[in-house]
Amino acid sequence: MKAKLAFDSAMHSIKEAFFRKGELNFPTKIVGRSISDQWDNFNVVEGDLIKKVPVGDEIYAVLYFIPANKKFPPHFHENIETAIILKGEVTIETPCYKKRLKETESFRFEANEWHSLASHQDTYLFIQFHPPFEENWEATF
């Protein structure tokens, strides 16, 4: 049993290393940038937009728009990320799985889990982070 757990852990580490190839191995920190309740350029991929959803201090939620045929680069952060696809279609990917999702479907990334997202058409997502990010955002993608 211990050998299987060690093997599984080693395989996950190898898959993660291939997934994040070329990316820095530290969490995406979101400090230094304010997200308003108005649509604004997010500037992670060309043409993407973001807007904070005012749901209170203890919940951090945003609406995110990603144009068709764009890929949000591999990254991870110290927050759980849960999202619902409001319109469009995406493929989400982690070191261990890849899945295509469409309108009304949802996904969840655990804290510190490497992940990326690719759009197949113009896509709107409702995304909630827990625990909430600080009010200011700064990230390297």
C-alpha angles and dihedrals in degrees: 000000000000090000091053092050091049090048092048091049092049092048091050090051091051092048090048092050092053091045095052095039108153094011125112113257101231132090121274104253117208107203132122100037126087119214111208132204088253125081110267137167111272093189100207091113126012111278099007119144135196136194129181116235110220102229101139139280098287096054125058114200134162140181110230128193121197119182122233119286098014129129124216101215125247112277143138136212139188093255132085108244120206123178144177121206105231096180133356137023134279142172116227120200138190129170089271106038147019123203136177114221135184140192116323093017122114141203140194132207118198121229112282092012114139110235146157137188131214124193124220095186136004102304136194120198134186105215128188124191125202125225091028119252116245112270091258123065132208124157143164114218 
